[in-house]
Amino acid sequence: MKIYTKTGDKGTTALFGGTRVPKHHIRIDSYGTVDELNSYIGLIRDQNINAIYKDILIHIQDRLFTVGAILATDPEKAILKNGKERLNIPKISSENIELLEHQMDAMNEDLPQMTHFVLPGGHQTVSFCHIARCVCRRAERLATALNDIESIEPNTLMYLNRLSDYLFVLARKLSFDLQAEEVKWIPEKN
């Protein structure tokens, strides 16, 4: 099987279900950003971090492929006229969202209370988490914009929202574990 198909040479691509759209379509931008996020999650996972975090990150990467599949699907092609699903696309479950919440709660137990915003940085691994968090927020913004045009399952949007929170808490926990300095943002006075 060749990687290149030449079908996108004129600036269009196919959604799951066959519909062709311009490569700059918001749906493509949405799942492309989720793919970018997944790559950054892989970069975090490749760092020298606790095996528990790595396992959770692998699970997150799997869920991000699900989010990408959901976003890459033409909603008109996903459901048959009788209401049954035509394409076998996995879903984001409430359990997927709850897992992120439980992980955040567990990490927060070890962390000092947050009293200020924190500046990204302090350690390369922590910085990768902050980059992933920002890409996740961009993916969420694009997905919510797409949702204004064509409805997306609410759990998909909630998962992206919760994932950006998870990445922030993970950044703080890794700062703590790595004994990296967490710099508080204290606005300069004019």
Backbone as CSV, one residue per row, in Angstrom:
resi,resn,N_x,N_y,N_z,CA_x,CA_y,CA_z,C_x,C_y,C_z
1,MET,0.845,-1.184,0.000,0.000,0.000,0.000,0.884,1.238,0.000
2,LYS,0.630,2.125,-0.932,1.402,3.366,-0.993,0.790,4.391,-0.044
3,ILE,1.653,5.197,0.554,1.198,6.263,1.444,0.559,7.383,0.634
4,TYR,1.134,7.677,-0.508,0.582,8.781,-1.298,-0.480,8.247,-2.255
5,THR,-1.586,8.994,-2.329,-2.704,8.594,-3.195,-2.917,9.555,-4.345
6,LYS,-2.382,10.747,-4.204,-2.519,11.835,-5.176,-3.939,12.401,-5.236
7,THR,-4.850,11.873,-4.410,-6.235,12.372,-4.447,-6.369,13.753,-3.814
8,GLY,-5.382,14.160,-3.025,-5.446,15.466,-2.390,-4.629,16.530,-3.074
9,ASP,-4.134,16.220,-4.249,-3.251,17.154,-4.949,-3.923,18.466,-5.343
10,LYS,-5.232,18.474,-5.392,-5.943,19.700,-5.773,-6.551,20.414,-4.566
11,GLY,-6.066,20.042,-3.365,-6.473,20.792,-2.171,-7.719,20.288,-1.482
12,THR,-8.150,19.073,-1.801,-9.297,18.500,-1.084,-8.869,17.200,-0.427
13,THR,-9.654,16.753,0.539,-9.409,15.484,1.210,-10.745,14.844,1.530
14,ALA,-10.725,13.556,1.799,-11.956,12.820,2.082,-12.161,12.680,3.586
15,LEU,-13.390,12.900,4.005,-13.791,12.616,5.378,-14.113,11.129,5.487
16,PHE,-14.205,10.631,6.707,-14.655,9.269,6.946,-16.099,9.203,6.469
17,GLY,-16.365,8.389,5.496,-17.682,8.336,4.868,-17.619,8.746,3.409
18,GLY,-16.482,9.336,2.989,-16.270,9.619,1.580,-16.462,11.043,1.108
19,THR,-17.133,11.882,1.850,-17.353,13.265,1.438,-16.014,13.979,1.285
20,ARG,-15.843,14.699,0.197,-14.613,15.460,-0.030,-14.848,16.915,0.375
21,VAL,-13.856,17.464,1.054,-13.917,18.854,1.506,-12.557,19.497,1.275
22,PRO,-12.509,20.842,1.253,-11.216,21.520,1.133,-10.331,21.202,2.348
23,LYS,-9.038,21.149,2.132,-8.121,20.831,3.227,-8.096,21.909,4.304
24,HIS,-8.620,23.084,3.995,-8.675,24.148,4.997,-10.016,24.173,5.733
25,HIS,-10.889,23.200,5.488,-12.192,23.098,6.151,-11.983,23.005,7.663
26,ILE,-12.860,23.606,8.429,-12.706,23.614,9.883,-12.702,22.202,10.461
27,ARG,-13.383,21.277,9.820,-13.378,19.893,10.294,-11.961,19.303,10.168
28,ILE,-11.283,19.608,9.069,-9.918,19.121,8.865,-8.983,19.794,9.859
29,ASP,-9.151,21.088,10.049,-8.337,21.823,11.018,-8.541,21.257,12.424
30,SER,-9.778,20.889,12.748,-10.086,20.335,14.076,-9.352,19.027,14.314
31,TYR,-9.537,18.064,13.402,-8.896,16.778,13.686,-7.397,16.822,13.412
32,GLY,-6.943,17.724,12.554,-5.506,17.906,12.363,-4.839,18.425,13.629
33,THR,-5.525,19.301,14.333,-4.984,19.832,15.588,-4.992,18.757,16.664
34,VAL,-5.994,17.896,16.656,-6.012,16.766,17.588,-4.842,15.832,17.295
35,ASP,-4.532,15.635,16.028,-3.377,14.814,15.642,-2.077,15.460,16.126
36,GLU,-1.977,16.777,15.978,-0.803,17.503,16.485,-0.685,17.313,17.992
37,LEU,-1.797,17.439,18.687,-1.815,17.236,20.135,-1.327,15.835,20.480
38,ASN,-1.804,14.844,19.735,-1.414,13.464,19.998,0.098,13.297,19.871
39,SER,0.700,13.993,18.916,2.156,13.928,18.747,2.877,14.537,19.946
40,TYR,2.365,15.639,20.460,2.976,16.238,21.654,2.804,15.341,22.878
41,ILE,1.663,14.659,22.976,1.467,13.714,24.081,2.529,12.616,23.983
42,GLY,2.814,12.154,22.757,3.871,11.175,22.563,5.223,11.694,23.010
43,LEU,5.479,12.963,22.769,6.735,13.577,23.196,6.838,13.585,24.726
44,ILE,5.739,13.888,25.398,5.737,13.854,26.873,5.989,12.430,27.353
45,ARG,5.318,11.485,26.721,5.443,10.072,27.098,6.872,9.568,26.915
46,ASP,7.603,10.142,25.960,8.982,9.728,25.700,9.976,10.270,26.730
47,GLN,9.519,11.115,27.630,10.402,11.681,28.648,10.603,10.683,29.782
48,ASN,11.555,10.968,30.627,11.846,10.113,31.781,10.848,10.467,32.899
49,ILE,9.637,9.886,32.788,8.580,10.159,33.762,8.070,8.834,34.329
50,ASN,7.302,8.928,35.380,6.715,7.775,36.059,5.928,6.910,35.075
51,ALA,6.039,5.598,35.219,5.350,4.648,34.332,3.831,4.806,34.393
52,ILE,3.315,5.222,35.527,1.854,5.432,35.641,1.418,6.546,34.698
53,TYR,2.182,7.631,34.655,1.858,8.737,33.743,1.931,8.256,32.294
54,LYS,2.956,7.446,31.988,3.107,6.938,30.627,1.896,6.096,30.226
55,ASP,1.427,5.253,31.133,0.253,4.420,30.840,-0.987,5.272,30.580
56,ILE,-1.171,6.299,31.396,-2.314,7.198,31.199,-2.171,7.931,29.871
57,LEU,-0.964,8.364,29.550,-0.744,9.081,28.287,-1.011,8.184,27.077
58,ILE,-0.660,6.899,27.157,-0.993,5.971,26.066,-2.507,5.862,25.925
59,HIS,-3.189,5.776,27.044,-4.663,5.725,27.011,-5.219,7.007,26.380
60,ILE,-4.662,8.149,26.757,-5.096,9.432,26.195,-4.850,9.453,24.688
61,GLN,-3.698,8.957,24.256,-3.415,8.934,22.819,-4.451,8.091,22.074
62,ASP,-4.828,6.964,22.650,-5.869,6.133,22.052,-7.186,6.904,21.954
63,ARG,-7.542,7.596,23.013,-8.792,8.366,23.024,-8.719,9.513,22.013
64,LEU,-7.538,10.086,21.831,-7.401,11.163,20.850,-7.585,10.646,19.425
65,PHE,-7.211,9.399,19.165,-7.521,8.817,17.856,-9.029,8.694,17.692
66,THR,-9.724,8.368,18.775,-11.190,8.312,18.734,-11.761,9.697,18.463
67,VAL,-11.261,10.703,19.172,-11.723,12.081,18.941,-11.475,12.463,17.487
68,GLY,-10.290,12.141,16.970,-9.977,12.442,15.576,-10.943,11.759,14.618
69,ALA,-11.275,10.501,14.883,-12.216,9.776,14.024,-13.597,10.413,14.061
70,ILE,-14.014,10.836,15.235,-15.316,11.504,15.370,-15.320,12.793,14.555
71,LEU,-14.257,13.578,14.702,-14.179,14.858,13.995,-13.997,14.681,12.491
72,ALA,-13.423,13.547,12.085,-13.162,13.297,10.659,-14.359,12.676,9.937
73,THR,-15.451,12.529,10.643,-16.616,11.852,10.064,-17.670,12.857,9.627
74,ASP,-18.124,12.693,8.401,-19.239,13.482,7.886,-20.486,13.037,8.636
75,PRO,-21.099,13.923,9.442,-22.259,13.507,10.235,-23.426,13.002,9.383
76,GLU,-23.533,13.496,8.162,-24.620,13.036,7.298,-24.401,11.617,6.800
77,LYS,-23.149,11.156,6.801,-22.839,9.800,6.343,-22.757,8.813,7.502
78,ALA,-22.753,9.301,8.731,-22.560,8.436,9.889,-23.828,7.676,10.278
79,ILE,-24.989,8.239,9.988,-26.266,7.650,10.416,-27.108,7.308,9.183
80,LEU,-27.669,6.110,9.190,-28.586,5.708,8.114,-29.947,6.353,8.332
81,LYS,-30.787,6.324,7.321,-32.115,6.939,7.424,-32.971,6.309,8.512
82,ASN,-32.694,5.045,8.844,-33.460,4.384,9.903,-32.919,4.689,11.298
83,GLY,-31.895,5.542,11.367,-31.347,5.967,12.650,-30.185,5.124,13.150
84,LYS,-29.871,4.043,12.468,-28.749,3.198,12.887,-27.436,3.786,12.375
85,GLU,-26.360,3.479,13.113,-25.045,3.982,12.707,-24.549,3.212,11.488
86,ARG,-24.113,3.961,10.506,-23.573,3.361,9.284,-22.099,3.025,9.446
87,LEU,-21.388,3.910,10.113,-19.950,3.736,10.305,-19.703,3.325,11.753
88,ASN,-18.806,2.420,11.942,-18.511,1.930,13.283,-17.444,2.815,13.927
89,ILE,-17.896,3.930,14.489,-16.978,4.891,15.090,-17.110,4.797,16.603
90,PRO,-15.985,4.610,17.298,-16.063,4.566,18.759,-16.526,5.911,19.321
91,LYS,-16.870,5.911,20.567,-17.348,7.120,21.239,-16.428,7.454,22.416
92,ILE,-16.507,8.686,22.840,-15.865,9.104,24.088,-16.913,8.911,25.178
93,SER,-16.554,8.151,26.191,-17.516,7.828,27.251,-17.334,8.762,28.442
94,SER,-18.322,8.771,29.287,-18.205,9.545,30.526,-17.083,8.966,31.391
95,GLU,-16.831,7.650,31.274,-15.734,7.029,32.024,-14.377,7.582,31.576
96,ASN,-14.243,7.881,30.280,-12.989,8.480,29.791,-12.753,9.834,30.438
97,ILE,-13.811,10.609,30.576,-13.718,11.934,31.200,-13.429,11.791,32.691
98,GLU,-14.125,10.857,33.337,-13.944,10.637,34.775,-12.524,10.164,35.087
99,LEU,-11.925,9.370,34.199,-10.543,8.929,34.416,-9.614,10.134,34.536
100,LEU,-9.776,11.103,33.640,-8.945,12.310,33.705,-9.180,13.052,35.018
101,GLU,-10.440,13.138,35.430,-10.769,13.831,36.680,-10.138,13.123,37.874
102,HIS,-10.226,11.796,37.916,-9.636,11.036,39.022,-8.119,11.189,39.052
103,GLN,-7.507,11.185,37.866,-6.060,11.361,37.798,-5.658,12.747,38.300
104,MET,-6.431,13.762,37.921,-6.134,15.121,38.399,-6.278,15.199,39.915
105,ASP,-7.346,14.612,40.435,-7.566,14.633,41.887,-6.407,13.962,42.621
106,ALA,-5.941,12.825,42.101,-4.834,12.107,42.738,-3.545,12.931,42.690
107,MET,-3.258,13.549,41.553,-2.038,14.356,41.453,-2.112,15.577,42.359
108,ASN,-3.288,16.201,42.431,-3.448,17.417,43.237,-3.241,17.178,44.718
109,GLU,-3.435,15.942,45.178,-3.245,15.636,46.598,-1.815,15.921,47.051
110,ASP,-0.850,15.771,46.141,0.566,15.982,46.479,1.040,17.410,46.239
111,LEU,0.220,18.218,45.588,0.673,19.540,45.158,0.279,20.622,46.146
112,PRO,1.140,21.653,46.258,0.729,22.809,47.071,-0.432,23.517,46.383
113,GLN,-1.265,24.150,47.188,-2.405,24.876,46.641,-1.925,25.968,45.694
114,MET,-2.650,26.124,44.615,-2.289,27.149,43.633,-2.862,28.491,44.079
115,THR,-2.005,29.486,44.182,-2.456,30.820,44.592,-2.297,31.849,43.485
116,HIS,-1.536,31.479,42.432,-1.277,32.371,41.304,-1.231,31.547,40.025
117,PHE,-1.351,32.218,38.900,-1.030,31.557,37.647,0.454,31.215,37.688
118,VAL,0.850,30.197,36.923,2.269,29.851,36.859,2.769,30.042,35.432
119,LEU,4.005,30.461,35.330,4.620,30.634,34.023,5.045,29.261,33.495
120,PRO,4.736,28.961,32.245,5.187,27.683,31.688,6.708,27.595,31.736
121,GLY,7.208,26.412,32.041,8.651,26.193,32.050,9.127,25.588,33.349
122,GLY,10.424,25.663,33.554,11.045,25.114,34.750,11.794,23.825,34.481
123,HIS,11.357,23.086,33.477,12.003,21.841,33.068,11.472,21.505,31.679
124,GLN,12.310,20.901,30.851,11.899,20.611,29.481,10.620,19.763,29.434
125,THR,10.510,18.759,30.279,9.332,17.896,30.292,8.089,18.685,30.658
126,VAL,8.221,19.573,31.613,7.101,20.426,32.032,6.690,21.336,30.873
127,SER,7.677,21.869,30.176,7.376,22.736,29.028,6.617,21.978,27.949
128,PHE,6.985,20.709,27.707,6.251,19.899,26.729,4.784,19.762,27.143
129,CYS,4.534,19.603,28.443,3.143,19.519,28.936,2.388,20.806,28.646
130,HIS,3.044,21.931,28.877,2.377,23.213,28.627,2.107,23.432,27.140
131,ILE,3.031,23.009,26.289,2.785,23.111,24.850,1.580,22.245,24.476
132,ALA,1.553,21.013,24.978,0.425,20.120,24.694,-0.882,20.721,25.207
133,ARG,-0.839,21.342,26.377,-2.043,21.985,26.934,-2.544,23.077,25.997
134,CYS,-1.642,23.881,25.477,-2.039,24.959,24.563,-2.595,24.411,23.250
135,VAL,-1.985,23.361,22.725,-2.496,22.747,21.503,-3.869,22.139,21.778
136,CYS,-4.041,21.557,22.957,-5.349,20.995,23.333,-6.403,22.091,23.376
137,ARG,-6.075,23.232,23.939,-7.035,24.351,23.975,-7.381,24.812,22.557
138,ARG,-6.398,24.819,21.666,-6.679,25.194,20.272,-7.608,24.162,19.632
139,ALA,-7.337,22.879,19.887,-8.208,21.820,19.359,-9.630,21.997,19.882
140,GLU,-9.735,22.354,21.148,-11.053,22.573,21.748,-11.752,23.773,21.099
141,ARG,-11.017,24.856,20.876,-11.627,26.034,20.230,-12.133,25.685,18.835
142,LEU,-11.333,24.943,18.077,-11.743,24.557,16.729,-12.939,23.619,16.762
143,ALA,-12.927,22.663,17.690,-14.042,21.714,17.794,-15.325,22.422,18.205
144,THR,-15.231,23.411,19.089,-16.449,24.133,19.474,-16.941,25.013,18.328
145,ALA,-16.027,25.558,17.538,-16.435,26.322,16.353,-17.126,25.399,15.348
146,LEU,-16.570,24.204,15.157,-17.209,23.216,14.280,-18.579,22.835,14.825
147,ASN,-18.679,22.698,16.139,-19.948,22.345,16.777,-21.028,23.397,16.511
148,ASP,-20.623,24.643,16.341,-21.591,25.695,16.000,-22.158,25.504,14.599
149,ILE,-21.400,24.806,13.744,-21.826,24.578,12.361,-22.534,23.229,12.233
150,GLU,-21.908,22.187,12.781,-22.436,20.823,12.749,-22.237,20.203,14.121
151,SER,-23.297,19.733,14.710,-23.272,19.242,16.079,-22.272,18.102,16.281
152,ILE,-21.548,18.181,17.391,-20.590,17.156,17.812,-21.094,16.600,19.138
153,GLU,-20.835,15.316,19.371,-21.224,14.712,20.644,-20.636,15.514,21.805
154,PRO,-21.462,15.831,22.803,-20.976,16.634,23.933,-19.772,16.028,24.657
155,ASN,-19.701,14.687,24.771,-18.570,14.073,25.477,-17.247,14.351,24.773
156,THR,-17.287,14.512,23.465,-16.058,14.811,22.720,-15.530,16.182,23.131
157,LEU,-16.418,17.157,23.201,-16.011,18.501,23.615,-15.573,18.509,25.084
158,MET,-16.319,17.787,25.928,-15.964,17.734,27.350,-14.603,17.078,27.549
159,TYR,-14.307,16.049,26.754,-13.023,15.360,26.884,-11.870,16.310,26.571
160,LEU,-11.988,17.072,25.500,-10.925,18.026,25.166,-10.759,19.078,26.258
161,ASN,-11.868,19.536,26.814,-11.810,20.521,27.894,-11.095,19.933,29.106
162,ARG,-11.499,18.727,29.498,-10.902,18.099,30.669,-9.440,17.732,30.424
163,LEU,-9.117,17.359,29.186,-7.739,16.981,28.877,-6.792,18.161,29.035
164,SER,-7.215,19.340,28.646,-6.328,20.501,28.824,-6.100,20.763,30.310
165,ASP,-7.130,20.561,31.134,-6.960,20.690,32.590,-5.981,19.628,33.101
166,TYR,-6.144,18.397,32.613,-5.262,17.306,33.017,-3.804,17.643,32.687
167,LEU,-3.579,18.163,31.489,-2.200,18.486,31.081,-1.604,19.585,31.951
168,PHE,-2.439,20.524,32.394,-1.946,21.562,33.305,-1.553,20.944,34.648
169,VAL,-2.416,20.091,35.181,-2.110,19.460,36.472,-0.894,18.548,36.332
170,LEU,-0.804,17.824,35.220,0.370,16.975,34.993,1.644,17.830,34.957
171,ALA,1.585,18.981,34.324,2.752,19.879,34.289,3.154,20.277,35.710
172,ARG,2.176,20.607,36.519,2.468,20.980,37.914,3.033,19.797,38.691
173,LYS,2.453,18.609,38.469,2.919,17.410,39.188,4.333,17.042,38.752
174,LEU,4.607,17.163,37.468,5.967,16.877,37.007,6.960,17.904,37.540
175,SER,6.546,19.159,37.654,7.406,20.178,38.287,7.746,19.747,39.706
176,PHE,6.728,19.285,40.411,6.895,18.832,41.790,7.819,17.616,41.843
177,ASP,7.540,16.611,41.002,8.326,15.374,40.999,9.779,15.632,40.608
178,LEU,9.990,16.511,39.642,11.338,16.805,39.133,12.049,17.884,39.948
179,GLN,11.359,18.396,40.955,11.875,19.469,41.808,12.283,20.678,40.981
180,ALA,11.467,20.951,39.979,11.683,22.122,39.129,11.005,23.323,39.773
181,GLU,11.568,24.467,39.515,10.974,25.684,40.068,9.679,26.004,39.338
182,GLU,8.635,26.265,40.107,7.353,26.690,39.550,7.258,28.199,39.785
183,VAL,7.395,28.954,38.725,7.439,30.413,38.839,6.018,30.964,38.792
184,LYS,5.645,31.644,39.848,4.315,32.270,39.908,4.305,33.524,39.048
185,TRP,3.183,33.750,38.413,3.020,34.989,37.658,2.473,36.037,38.614
186,ILE,3.291,37.022,38.878,2.877,38.165,39.691,3.032,39.378,38.808
187,PRO,1.909,39.994,38.388,1.986,41.098,37.431,2.885,42.228,37.948
188,GLU,3.675,42.748,37.037,4.517,43.897,37.378,3.626,45.118,37.574
189,LYS,4.012,45.933,38.517,3.271,47.167,38.742,3.854,48.257,37.853
190,ASN,2.992,49.027,37.244,3.454,50.111,36.364,3.984,51.282,37.140
